[in-house]
Amino acid sequence: MAAAEPNGGLAARLAEIRSALPPHTRLLAVSKGQNAAAIRQAAALAQRSFGESRLQEALAKQAELADLEPLDWHFIGRLQANKVRPVLKAFGTIHAIDSLDLALRVARIAGEEGLAPRLLLQVKFRPDPAKGGFTPEELQAHWAQLQTLAPAVVVGLMTITPLGLSAQESAAVFGECRALADALALEECSMGMSGDWRAAASAGSTWVRIGSALFGSRH
Ligand SMILES: *Cc1c(COP(=O)(O)O)cnc(C)c1O
């Protein structure tokens, strides 16, 4: 009933997702395209971690929400070189480190700013011209250098499945991502979105990034 549910069913959707997630999987509520009021409602339901992909939009909402207990902000979009400094100041976790150059720049600026951001390296397990990221081979080749990013900390891998994969193919990609993270002794695997989070969670995702299935369509 719309009148009885001022949040448009957010509480019910949050409860359903929470009950379906295994203990190793946390929910990153992807709030890009949603207003600060929606984030406030989710925060009132004890959701603390939010994902944004556009800096200016995120900063405006963070300012509106400054009265709340500090939230856990994750930057999930493509990070442009000239945005690294302001992104590091506003986000504790970056999900889409997609090149060695970017990783080294993040590490340098984190050092200058006295910050210790948590980084996830974006990996492309299938050819996908629409997306950036390391191939597994590139990641292995750069791995020694990627372990020298202090004070930034590489905590895991992140992947986005290409559009149009079958459920079975997506599950295979998620399994490969988990296996590579394990081989590198990385705890976090950021994988799974509104359409495929259940399969990702089963495969060992530690962060499912869910936007529209939680908040509804974006504005
Ligand atoms: C927008 C976005 C999501 C969430 O997408 P939904 O399909 O709405 O769940 C997850 N991950 C990334 C990287 C995104 O840009």
The ligand as an SDF file (V2000), in Angstrom:
LIG
                    3D

 15 15  0  0  0  0  0  0  0  0999 V2000
   25.1920    1.3950  -11.6950 C   0  0  0  0  0  0  0  0  0  0  0  0
   26.1450    0.3570  -11.2540 C   0  0  0  0  0  0  0  0  0  0  0  0
   25.7220   -0.7270  -10.4700 C   0  0  0  0  0  0  0  0  0  0  0  0
   24.2830   -0.9560  -10.0680 C   0  0  0  0  0  0  0  0  0  0  0  0
   23.5110   -1.2950  -11.1730 O   0  0  0  0  0  0  0  0  0  0  0  0
   22.0380   -1.8940  -11.0020 P   0  0  0  0  0  0  0  0  0  0  0  0
   21.8710   -2.7190  -12.2190 O   0  0  0  0  0  0  0  0  0  0  0  0
   21.1140   -0.7520  -10.9090 O   0  0  0  0  0  0  0  0  0  0  0  0
   22.0350   -2.7270   -9.7720 O   0  0  0  0  0  0  0  0  0  0  0  0
   26.6700   -1.6400  -10.0580 C   0  0  0  0  0  0  0  0  0  0  0  0
   27.9670   -1.5070  -10.3890 N   0  0  0  0  0  0  0  0  0  0  0  0
   28.4140   -0.4850  -11.1360 C   0  0  0  0  0  0  0  0  0  0  0  0
   29.8580   -0.4030  -11.4790 C   0  0  0  0  0  0  0  0  0  0  0  0
   27.5220    0.4740  -11.5960 C   0  0  0  0  0  0  0  0  0  0  0  0
   27.9780    1.4830  -12.3540 O   0  0  0  0  0  0  0  0  0  0  0  0
  1  2  1  0
  2  3  1  0
  2 14  2  0
  3  4  1  0
  3 10  2  0
  4  5  1  0
  5  6  1  0
  6  7  2  0
  6  8  1  0
  6  9  1  0
 10 11  1  0
 11 12  2  0
 12 13  1  0
 12 14  1  0
 14 15  1  0
M  END
$$$$
